[in-house]
Amino acid sequence: MAYVLNLGDLGKEFDCKADAIRDYVRVRSDVGGEYVRAVGRLAGESSTVNQRLPRYSGSRILEGGFIKPFSHNLKTRGEAHAWLDCVMDGVVVGAVDGSQIYPDKGYDVPIGVVQTAGIYNRHTGAGDFGERTRVELITPAQFERARVYAYSSEFVDAHRFRAECEEIKQLLCEHDEIFVLLDGSLILSHIISRIGVIVPVLSCVTGMIGVPQVMVLEISRYLTGMVSSEMPSPFFILISDRG
């Protein structure tokens, strides 16, 4: 039997463990501050430091300095759009992202679903763009052949990544020159469509425990799957919709 998450008990848990959550946020903030200060010091570094880096260092100082000043003084949104239109004119940009549904122990048959979306925009000003989605069902036989536990997430995640790579490959083959973004590139439109529901709930929860909204979203990740569809809609979307 599935039960709705007990909000009263959850509130008590937050009260008891609020200090631990705040400590985590404070430590992470301190680490972030160290990175910010380090980036500031990089502005004065010479590219000669690259000679001291190992062959596979992960990053290198850019020629002419780490920080590149923006040469345009854009004062209005219209000027920014005009500049962007000029820069992007004729540049083909693509984006690929995916989502998945994991098998649910509440059902006897373990079935997973993977969906990928791919879009491109030629930036010609003539509406020259396109999109497509692909859906793949993962059957119990596929879990058995792979010898993996059907209710774990790894196998479904691997199929999602493979499907995303295949969509990227197809975009690269379909266009002579294209810049393709992978993963997260389509999330903004989803967030905007949900913002009217999410913001009031976030404000309420963050007010209860006194931590940033981003932290609340991270906490909610651990509650995924614990909430019944009987939960009021806004709270259910916050906890379980990972879109």
Backbone as CSV, one residue per row, in Angstrom:
resi,resn,N_x,N_y,N_z,CA_x,CA_y,CA_z,C_x,C_y,C_z
1,MET,0.847,-1.187,0.000,0.000,0.000,0.000,0.890,1.247,0.000
2,ALA,0.558,2.210,-0.826,1.322,3.458,-0.894,0.671,4.506,0.007
3,TYR,1.482,5.219,0.750,0.984,6.242,1.653,1.473,7.613,1.202
4,VAL,0.649,8.603,1.432,1.048,9.981,1.172,2.117,10.375,2.185
5,LEU,3.117,11.090,1.741,4.179,11.548,2.624,3.603,12.353,3.769
6,ASN,3.965,12.008,4.992,3.464,12.675,6.197,4.176,14.010,6.355
7,LEU,3.495,15.086,6.006,4.118,16.410,6.041,4.425,16.859,7.459
8,GLY,3.603,16.417,8.418,3.869,16.781,9.808,5.181,16.214,10.294
9,ASP,5.397,14.894,10.034,6.651,14.266,10.434,7.831,14.846,9.669
10,LEU,7.602,15.149,8.389,8.676,15.744,7.589,9.071,17.105,8.144
11,GLY,8.065,17.891,8.557,8.360,19.198,9.152,9.180,19.072,10.420
12,LYS,8.874,18.071,11.241,9.643,17.843,12.467,11.082,17.463,12.145
13,GLU,11.239,16.635,11.107,12.584,16.249,10.700,13.391,17.465,10.245
14,PHE,12.750,18.358,9.497,13.431,19.581,9.074,13.814,20.423,10.282
15,ASP,12.924,20.514,11.260,13.221,21.285,12.473,14.431,20.711,13.195
16,CYS,14.488,19.376,13.293,15.576,18.726,14.021,16.915,18.824,13.282
17,LYS,16.843,18.820,11.967,18.067,18.728,11.173,18.364,19.988,10.374
18,ALA,17.668,21.075,10.704,17.876,22.331,9.974,19.314,22.817,10.107
19,ASP,19.916,22.643,11.307,21.292,23.109,11.501,22.262,22.361,10.592
20,ALA,22.044,21.052,10.431,22.927,20.268,9.571,22.812,20.731,8.128
21,ILE,21.589,21.066,7.719,21.388,21.553,6.348,22.056,22.906,6.169
22,ARG,21.880,23.792,7.149,22.509,25.122,7.061,24.031,25.005,7.049
23,ASP,24.580,24.066,7.850,26.028,23.871,7.856,26.526,23.452,6.481
24,TYR,25.790,22.567,5.828,26.176,22.127,4.485,26.169,23.303,3.514
25,VAL,25.110,24.120,3.603,25.009,25.270,2.709,26.157,26.243,2.963
26,ARG,26.499,26.449,4.245,27.566,27.393,4.581,28.917,26.900,4.069
27,VAL,29.187,25.602,4.255,30.459,25.040,3.786,30.551,25.140,2.269
28,ARG,29.456,24.808,1.592,29.470,24.889,0.127,29.656,26.317,-0.342
29,SER,29.073,27.255,0.377,29.240,28.662,0.030,30.692,29.091,0.201
30,ASP,31.344,28.597,1.267,32.753,28.937,1.495,33.632,28.393,0.366
31,VAL,33.351,27.160,-0.051,34.123,26.562,-1.151,33.906,27.352,-2.434
32,GLY,32.644,27.739,-2.680,32.356,28.552,-3.863,33.094,29.869,-3.834
33,GLY,33.188,30.479,-2.655,33.929,31.728,-2.514,35.397,31.563,-2.849
34,GLU,35.985,30.417,-2.469,37.383,30.154,-2.798,37.584,30.075,-4.308
35,TYR,36.636,29.450,-5.001,36.720,29.374,-6.455,36.634,30.770,-7.076
36,VAL,35.727,31.594,-6.555,35.581,32.945,-7.094,36.862,33.738,-6.917
37,ARG,37.481,33.635,-5.750,38.736,34.357,-5.507,39.854,33.831,-6.399
38,ALA,39.855,32.510,-6.629,40.881,31.928,-7.507,40.720,32.420,-8.931
39,VAL,39.483,32.526,-9.398,39.242,33.030,-10.750,39.746,34.464,-10.875
40,GLY,39.553,35.264,-9.823,40.060,36.632,-9.845,41.568,36.691,-9.988
41,ARG,42.270,35.761,-9.351,43.730,35.737,-9.453,44.184,35.299,-10.845
42,LEU,43.368,34.484,-11.497,43.748,34.015,-12.835,43.834,35.154,-13.844
43,ALA,43.097,36.241,-13.569,43.110,37.362,-14.507,44.517,37.933,-14.682
44,GLY,45.360,37.780,-13.657,46.717,38.321,-13.735,47.759,37.299,-14.135
45,GLU,47.338,36.078,-14.387,48.281,35.024,-14.756,48.689,35.129,-16.220
46,SER,49.910,34.796,-16.497,50.410,34.768,-17.865,50.227,33.375,-18.451
47,SER,50.096,33.310,-19.773,49.943,32.011,-20.430,51.193,31.153,-20.290
48,THR,52.273,31.732,-19.771,53.490,30.948,-19.578,53.302,29.865,-18.515
49,VAL,52.291,30.017,-17.656,52.060,28.989,-16.634,51.640,27.670,-17.279
50,ASN,51.158,27.725,-18.530,50.771,26.492,-19.207,51.945,25.524,-19.347
51,GLN,53.152,26.074,-19.382,54.331,25.227,-19.538,54.570,24.360,-18.312
52,ARG,54.027,24.761,-17.170,54.204,24.007,-15.931,53.067,23.014,-15.682
53,LEU,52.045,23.068,-16.521,50.903,22.175,-16.332,51.193,20.794,-16.901
54,PRO,50.611,19.748,-16.316,50.774,18.403,-16.900,50.093,18.327,-18.258
55,ARG,50.410,17.285,-19.000,49.898,17.174,-20.358,48.375,17.160,-20.375
56,TYR,47.764,16.440,-19.444,46.317,16.386,-19.349,45.901,17.128,-18.077
57,SER,45.781,18.430,-18.200,45.496,19.264,-17.025,44.027,19.610,-16.881
58,GLY,43.236,19.413,-17.936,41.823,19.744,-17.847,41.501,21.155,-18.295
59,SER,42.444,22.070,-18.142,42.219,23.446,-18.597,43.561,24.160,-18.710
60,ARG,43.567,25.231,-19.485,44.781,26.023,-19.675,44.426,27.503,-19.743
61,ILE,45.395,28.336,-19.413,45.205,29.780,-19.492,45.043,30.176,-20.957
62,LEU,44.051,30.987,-21.240,43.813,31.415,-22.608,44.817,32.472,-23.037
63,GLU,45.111,32.490,-24.315,46.011,33.500,-24.848,45.405,34.887,-24.646
64,GLY,46.200,35.796,-24.147,45.718,37.153,-23.922,45.012,37.347,-22.590
65,GLY,45.107,36.344,-21.714,44.493,36.494,-20.396,43.243,35.646,-20.240
66,PHE,42.920,35.369,-18.993,41.790,34.494,-18.692,40.456,35.180,-18.946
67,ILE,40.360,36.455,-18.626,39.108,37.192,-18.779,39.150,37.998,-20.068
68,LYS,38.160,37.803,-20.916,38.063,38.525,-22.175,37.037,39.648,-22.033
69,PRO,37.467,40.901,-22.071,36.504,42.007,-21.946,35.553,42.058,-23.133
70,PHE,34.308,42.413,-22.860,33.301,42.535,-23.910,33.425,43.921,-24.523
71,SER,33.627,43.967,-25.821,33.979,45.233,-26.475,32.779,46.114,-26.786
72,HIS,31.549,45.582,-26.669,30.361,46.357,-27.020,29.696,46.924,-25.764
73,ASN,29.281,48.157,-25.838,28.586,48.798,-24.733,27.088,48.815,-25.046
74,LEU,26.419,47.726,-24.727,24.995,47.582,-25.037,24.169,48.140,-23.881
75,LYS,23.320,49.097,-24.199,22.584,49.790,-23.145,21.121,49.375,-23.048
76,THR,20.587,48.760,-24.083,19.182,48.389,-24.055,19.025,46.934,-24.495
77,ARG,17.863,46.375,-24.171,17.560,45.015,-24.589,17.531,44.912,-26.116
78,GLY,17.008,45.960,-26.774,16.957,45.953,-28.227,18.337,45.913,-28.841
79,GLU,19.283,46.673,-28.268,20.654,46.649,-28.774,21.275,45.267,-28.588
80,ALA,20.977,44.629,-27.465,21.518,43.294,-27.213,20.965,42.290,-28.217
81,HIS,19.666,42.390,-28.507,19.061,41.491,-29.487,19.652,41.724,-30.881
82,ALA,19.857,42.983,-31.224,20.415,43.292,-32.542,21.831,42.736,-32.671
83,TRP,22.613,42.893,-31.613,23.978,42.355,-31.628,23.949,40.830,-31.740
84,LEU,23.064,40.187,-30.982,22.975,38.736,-31.014,22.522,38.242,-32.385
85,ASP,21.556,38.939,-32.986,21.096,38.547,-34.319,22.226,38.622,-35.330
86,CYS,23.056,39.641,-35.179,24.186,39.811,-36.099,25.206,38.684,-35.925
87,VAL,25.491,38.330,-34.665,26.475,37.285,-34.388,25.982,35.915,-34.826
88,MET,24.696,35.651,-34.584,24.142,34.327,-34.851,23.630,34.162,-36.275
89,ASP,23.633,35.209,-37.051,23.080,35.146,-38.416,23.744,34.029,-39.222
90,GLY,22.937,33.062,-39.650,23.439,31.969,-40.464,24.163,30.877,-39.713
91,VAL,24.284,31.010,-38.379,24.957,29.979,-37.579,23.932,28.904,-37.203
92,VAL,24.222,27.665,-37.559,23.309,26.567,-37.262,23.605,26.032,-35.856
93,VAL,22.602,26.050,-35.005,22.747,25.588,-33.625,21.734,24.478,-33.375
94,GLY,22.182,23.431,-32.745,21.302,22.330,-32.388,21.339,22.083,-30.893
95,ALA,20.331,21.385,-30.403,20.266,21.041,-28.983,19.621,19.672,-28.840
96,VAL,20.172,18.879,-27.931,19.657,17.536,-27.674,19.503,17.351,-26.169
97,ASP,18.386,16.803,-25.776,18.163,16.512,-24.365,17.267,15.288,-24.277
98,GLY,17.276,14.651,-23.140,16.486,13.447,-22.963,15.852,13.377,-21.592
99,SER,14.898,12.489,-21.456,14.254,12.235,-20.171,13.929,10.752,-20.095
100,GLN,13.554,10.298,-18.920,13.315,8.877,-18.753,12.279,8.629,-17.664
101,ILE,11.661,7.456,-17.755,10.785,6.956,-16.702,11.336,5.596,-16.288
102,TYR,11.634,5.450,-15.001,12.196,4.199,-14.510,11.085,3.188,-14.203
103,PRO,11.407,1.902,-14.258,10.428,0.894,-13.847,9.982,1.136,-12.407
104,ASP,8.728,0.870,-12.148,8.126,1.123,-10.840,7.822,-0.206,-10.158
105,LYS,8.288,-0.351,-8.916,8.035,-1.589,-8.180,6.554,-1.792,-7.880
106,GLY,5.772,-0.749,-8.037,4.349,-0.872,-7.795,3.624,-1.637,-8.887
107,TYR,4.322,-1.935,-9.964,3.730,-2.687,-11.071,4.496,-3.991,-11.259
108,ASP,3.799,-5.024,-11.668,4.420,-6.345,-11.804,5.399,-6.416,-12.969
109,VAL,5.173,-5.638,-14.006,6.004,-5.717,-15.210,6.990,-4.551,-15.227
110,PRO,8.303,-4.833,-15.181,9.300,-3.755,-15.217,9.475,-3.208,-16.626
111,ILE,9.024,-1.996,-16.839,9.124,-1.344,-18.143,9.707,0.063,-17.942
112,GLY,10.672,0.417,-18.750,11.256,1.752,-18.719,10.950,2.493,-20.012
113,VAL,11.017,3.808,-19.945,10.766,4.637,-21.117,11.875,5.684,-21.225
114,VAL,12.379,5.862,-22.435,13.372,6.902,-22.707,12.856,7.770,-23.850
115,GLN,12.950,9.071,-23.676,12.577,9.991,-24.758,13.709,10.980,-24.992
116,THR,14.021,11.230,-26.247,15.006,12.246,-26.600,14.351,13.285,-27.504
117,ALA,14.811,14.501,-27.374,14.342,15.589,-28.221,15.549,16.250,-28.866
118,GLY,15.438,16.511,-30.150,16.497,17.206,-30.877,15.919,18.363,-31.667
119,ILE,16.558,19.511,-31.606,16.093,20.671,-32.355,17.286,21.312,-33.067
120,TYR,16.995,22.079,-34.109,18.039,22.872,-34.755,17.434,24.185,-35.211
121,ASN,18.268,25.188,-35.307,17.855,26.508,-35.776,18.972,27.057,-36.659
122,ARG,18.632,27.356,-37.909,19.633,27.877,-38.840,19.840,29.384,-38.698
123,HIS,19.006,30.061,-37.936,19.116,31.510,-37.713,19.197,32.282,-39.026
124,THR,18.248,31.984,-39.892,18.176,32.696,-41.167,17.133,33.802,-41.148
125,GLY,16.315,33.848,-40.096,15.235,34.828,-40.037,14.019,34.420,-40.837
126,ALA,14.038,33.201,-41.396,12.925,32.727,-42.228,12.215,31.546,-41.578
127,GLY,12.350,31.406,-40.275,11.715,30.287,-39.604,12.305,28.941,-39.963
128,ASP,13.583,28.927,-40.283,14.245,27.702,-40.728,14.766,26.927,-39.520
129,PHE,13.877,26.238,-38.855,14.257,25.419,-37.711,13.391,24.168,-37.703
130,GLY,13.789,23.195,-36.928,13.036,21.949,-36.876,13.243,21.246,-35.550
131,GLU,12.374,20.298,-35.269,12.469,19.535,-34.024,11.906,18.140,-34.240
132,ARG,12.345,17.211,-33.413,11.786,15.860,-33.436,11.996,15.221,-32.065
133,THR,11.151,14.294,-31.745,11.281,13.512,-30.514,11.244,12.031,-30.862
134,ARG,11.917,11.247,-30.052,11.933,9.801,-30.235,11.670,9.154,-28.876
135,VAL,10.821,8.160,-28.867,10.473,7.434,-27.646,10.873,5.976,-27.799
136,GLU,11.499,5.444,-26.751,11.933,4.048,-26.765,11.441,3.363,-25.499
137,LEU,10.791,2.221,-25.664,10.317,1.413,-24.549,11.357,0.355,-24.219
138,ILE,11.697,0.209,-22.952,12.657,-0.808,-22.509,11.868,-1.931,-21.846
139,THR,11.924,-3.113,-22.425,11.090,-4.232,-22.005,11.784,-5.086,-20.942
140,PRO,11.028,-5.934,-20.253,11.642,-6.839,-19.272,12.725,-7.723,-19.877
141,ALA,12.524,-8.150,-21.135,13.523,-9.009,-21.779,14.864,-8.299,-21.922
142,GLN,14.834,-6.989,-22.175,16.091,-6.240,-22.315,16.841,-6.182,-20.989
143,PHE,16.131,-6.028,-19.889,16.778,-6.056,-18.574,17.401,-7.434,-18.325
144,GLU,16.676,-8.489,-18.698,17.183,-9.839,-18.475,18.419,-10.120,-19.317
145,ARG,18.387,-9.723,-20.574,19.544,-9.979,-21.446,20.784,-9.232,-20.947
146,ALA,20.568,-8.051,-20.400,21.700,-7.270,-19.893,22.151,-7.744,-18.512
147,ARG,21.358,-8.644,-17.888,21.673,-9.173,-16.558,21.829,-8.055,-15.533
148,VAL,20.868,-7.146,-15.544,20.866,-6.052,-14.585,19.560,-6.082,-13.804
149,TYR,19.600,-5.497,-12.623,18.398,-5.389,-11.801,17.427,-4.429,-12.473
150,ALA,16.218,-4.894,-12.729,15.277,-4.122,-13.537,14.845,-2.825,-12.882
151,TYR,14.928,-2.733,-11.547,14.428,-1.540,-10.877,15.547,-0.577,-10.465
152,SER,16.739,-0.791,-11.003,17.804,0.190,-10.801,17.755,1.207,-11.931
153,SER,18.397,2.329,-11.735,18.313,3.416,-12.719,19.413,3.361,-13.769
154,GLU,20.500,2.625,-13.506,21.674,2.712,-14.364,21.390,2.280,-15.799
155,PHE,20.648,1.178,-15.978,20.410,0.658,-17.322,19.574,1.640,-18.142
156,VAL,18.547,2.207,-17.525,17.703,3.185,-18.226,18.512,4.434,-18.540
157,ASP,19.333,4.872,-17.578,20.170,6.052,-17.819,21.131,5.826,-18.984
158,ALA,21.694,4.618,-19.065,22.615,4.304,-20.159,21.895,4.357,-21.507
159,HIS,20.667,3.861,-21.549,19.899,3.914,-22.790,19.576,5.363,-23.164
160,ARG,19.291,6.175,-22.170,19.015,7.589,-22.462,20.256,8.244,-23.065
161,PHE,21.418,8.006,-22.458,22.637,8.631,-22.963,22.946,8.147,-24.378
162,ARG,22.754,6.834,-24.633,22.974,6.318,-25.977,22.039,6.987,-26.980
163,ALA,20.772,7.135,-26.601,19.805,7.763,-27.504,20.158,9.228,-27.761
164,GLU,20.655,9.925,-26.730,21.072,11.314,-26.919,22.249,11.391,-27.878
165,CYS,23.205,10.487,-27.723,24.367,10.477,-28.625,23.955,10.175,-30.056
166,GLU,23.000,9.266,-30.231,22.528,8.957,-31.582,21.842,10.167,-32.215
167,GLU,21.092,10.934,-31.410,20.444,12.130,-31.942,21.489,13.181,-32.315
168,ILE,22.525,13.312,-31.510,23.617,14.237,-31.838,24.273,13.821,-33.148
169,LYS,24.553,12.533,-33.286,25.172,12.030,-34.516,24.318,12.351,-35.732
170,GLN,23.010,12.181,-35.609,22.135,12.450,-36.748,22.134,13.929,-37.099
171,LEU,22.122,14.798,-36.083,22.184,16.234,-36.361,23.484,16.602,-37.069
172,LEU,24.589,16.008,-36.628,25.883,16.300,-37.242,25.927,15.817,-38.695
173,CYS,25.253,14.698,-38.972,25.234,14.160,-40.340,24.300,14.949,-41.250
174,GLU,23.260,15.540,-40.681,22.266,16.249,-41.480,22.699,17.660,-41.859
175,HIS,23.665,18.224,-41.124,24.074,19.610,-41.366,25.583,19.658,-41.585
176,ASP,25.981,20.441,-42.566,27.408,20.549,-42.871,28.187,21.136,-41.699
177,GLU,27.653,22.179,-41.101,28.287,22.809,-39.949,27.209,23.114,-38.928
178,ILE,27.359,22.577,-37.727,26.368,22.796,-36.680,27.050,22.724,-35.326
179,PHE,26.621,23.587,-34.429,27.095,23.580,-33.046,25.987,22.963,-32.202
180,VAL,26.263,21.802,-31.594,25.224,21.065,-30.878,25.464,21.124,-29.374
181,LEU,24.428,21.459,-28.624,24.458,21.486,-27.170,23.816,20.211,-26.641
182,LEU,24.437,19.596,-25.645,23.927,18.348,-25.083,23.498,18.544,-23.636
183,ASP,22.288,18.083,-23.329,21.803,17.937,-21.959,21.633,19.272,-21.241
184,GLY,20.423,19.543,-20.816,20.120,20.767,-20.098,19.780,21.930,-20.998
185,SER,20.025,21.772,-22.297,19.818,22.892,-23.216,18.347,23.208,-23.435
186,LEU,17.453,22.271,-23.150,16.023,22.492,-23.370,15.272,22.690,-22.055
187,ILE,15.983,22.825,-20.928,15.319,22.857,-19.637,14.651,24.193,-19.354
188,LEU,15.155,25.291,-19.943,14.638,26.604,-19.607,13.158,26.736,-19.948
189,SER,12.776,26.250,-21.132,11.375,26.358,-21.515,10.491,25.542,-20.586
190,HIS,11.005,24.422,-20.093,10.229,23.600,-19.162,10.043,24.335,-17.836
191,ILE,11.126,24.953,-17.350,11.037,25.676,-16.085,10.044,26.828,-16.199
192,ILE,10.114,27.548,-17.310,9.212,28.681,-17.496,7.757,28.221,-17.492
193,SER,7.491,27.061,-18.098,6.115,26.571,-18.143,5.615,26.171,-16.770
194,ARG,6.533,25.854,-15.838,6.145,25.415,-14.510,6.273,26.508,-13.455
195,ILE,6.833,27.638,-13.820,7.253,28.615,-12.835,6.102,29.119,-11.972
196,GLY,4.914,29.214,-12.555,3.781,29.703,-11.786,3.397,28.790,-10.655
197,VAL,3.711,27.497,-10.785,3.403,26.533,-9.732,4.571,26.382,-8.769
198,ILE,5.786,26.373,-9.300,6.954,26.054,-8.488,7.312,27.183,-7.515
199,VAL,7.295,28.425,-7.991,7.776,29.537,-7.169,7.029,29.669,-5.848
200,PRO,5.698,29.643,-5.808,5.016,29.764,-4.513,5.384,28.652,-3.538
201,VAL,5.545,27.424,-4.052,5.898,26.313,-3.184,7.316,26.474,-2.657
202,LEU,8.251,26.845,-3.530,9.630,27.074,-3.099,9.704,28.148,-2.026
203,SER,8.984,29.231,-2.223,9.006,30.320,-1.259,8.509,29.855,0.101
204,CYS,7.475,29.021,0.090,6.919,28.507,1.333,7.919,27.618,2.063
205,VAL,8.529,26.675,1.322,9.440,25.722,1.939,10.711,26.400,2.422
206,THR,11.276,27.289,1.596,12.508,27.971,2.001,12.267,28.854,3.213
207,GLY,11.069,29.410,3.316,10.742,30.203,4.491,10.676,29.362,5.746
208,MET,10.274,28.095,5.607,10.172,27.201,6.759,11.531,26.830,7.319
209,ILE,12.499,26.554,6.431,13.775,26.004,6.908,14.936,26.972,6.740
210,GLY,14.728,28.091,6.079,15.762,29.115,6.004,16.971,28.753,5.187
211,VAL,16.786,28.082,4.055,17.903,27.765,3.166,17.545,28.210,1.765
212,PRO,18.550,28.374,0.879,18.266,28.830,-0.482,17.358,27.874,-1.236
213,GLN,16.664,28.396,-2.243,15.740,27.581,-3.021,16.457,26.460,-3.752
214,VAL,17.672,26.709,-4.228,18.418,25.664,-4.923,18.626,24.466,-4.011
215,MET,18.880,24.751,-2.726,19.094,23.675,-1.774,17.835,22.841,-1.608
216,VAL,16.687,23.489,-1.616,15.429,22.769,-1.487,15.250,21.798,-2.639
217,LEU,15.599,22.229,-3.854,15.486,21.349,-5.009,16.402,20.142,-4.870
218,GLU,17.596,20.341,-4.282,18.501,19.223,-4.093,17.933,18.248,-3.066
219,ILE,17.370,18.780,-1.991,16.758,17.918,-0.985,15.621,17.118,-1.598
220,SER,14.862,17.769,-2.465,13.696,17.103,-3.044,14.079,15.883,-3.857
221,ARG,15.324,15.861,-4.351,15.769,14.720,-5.142,15.673,13.430,-4.340
222,TYR,15.943,13.519,-3.024,15.931,12.330,-2.193,14.518,11.878,-1.847
223,LEU,13.551,12.741,-2.105,12.173,12.382,-1.814,11.457,11.817,-3.030
224,THR,12.132,11.788,-4.181,11.503,11.291,-5.406,11.039,9.851,-5.199
225,GLY,9.828,9.576,-5.595,9.296,8.229,-5.475,8.601,7.949,-4.167
226,MET,8.743,8.870,-3.176,8.114,8.662,-1.876,6.727,9.282,-1.816
227,VAL,6.391,10.056,-2.844,5.158,10.832,-2.789,4.087,10.193,-3.656
228,SER,2.894,10.054,-3.120,1.782,9.492,-3.870,1.146,10.555,-4.744
229,SER,0.465,10.131,-5.802,-0.237,11.082,-6.660,-1.405,11.727,-5.941
230,GLU,-1.717,11.238,-4.719,-2.772,11.861,-3.943,-2.313,13.183,-3.318
231,MET,-0.977,13.424,-3.347,-0.450,14.661,-2.794,-0.977,15.851,-3.584
232,PRO,-1.251,16.974,-2.926,-1.684,18.166,-3.667,-0.720,18.484,-4.793
233,SER,-1.236,18.904,-5.920,-0.478,19.027,-7.155,0.801,19.851,-7.042
234,PRO,0.799,21.077,-6.461,2.041,21.862,-6.436,3.170,21.146,-5.725
235,PHE,2.871,20.513,-4.558,3.922,19.848,-3.813,4.434,18.643,-4.591
236,PHE,3.530,17.934,-5.246,3.914,16.758,-6.022,4.834,17.127,-7.164
237,ILE,4.570,18.233,-7.835,5.413,18.676,-8.951,6.807,19.043,-8.445
238,LEU,6.879,19.724,-7.300,8.168,20.129,-6.756,9.033,18.917,-6.439
239,ILE,8.426,17.888,-5.858,9.197,16.751,-5.386,9.550,15.785,-6.504
240,SER,8.596,15.493,-7.391,8.794,14.350,-8.262,9.065,14.681,-9.714
241,ASP,8.807,15.883,-10.167,8.973,16.192,-11.588,10.398,16.621,-11.835
242,ARG,11.219,15.717,-12.409,12.634,16.022,-12.642,12.880,16.461,-14.068
243,GLY,11.782,16.445,-14.970,11.808,16.947,-16.332,13.145,17.107,-16.912
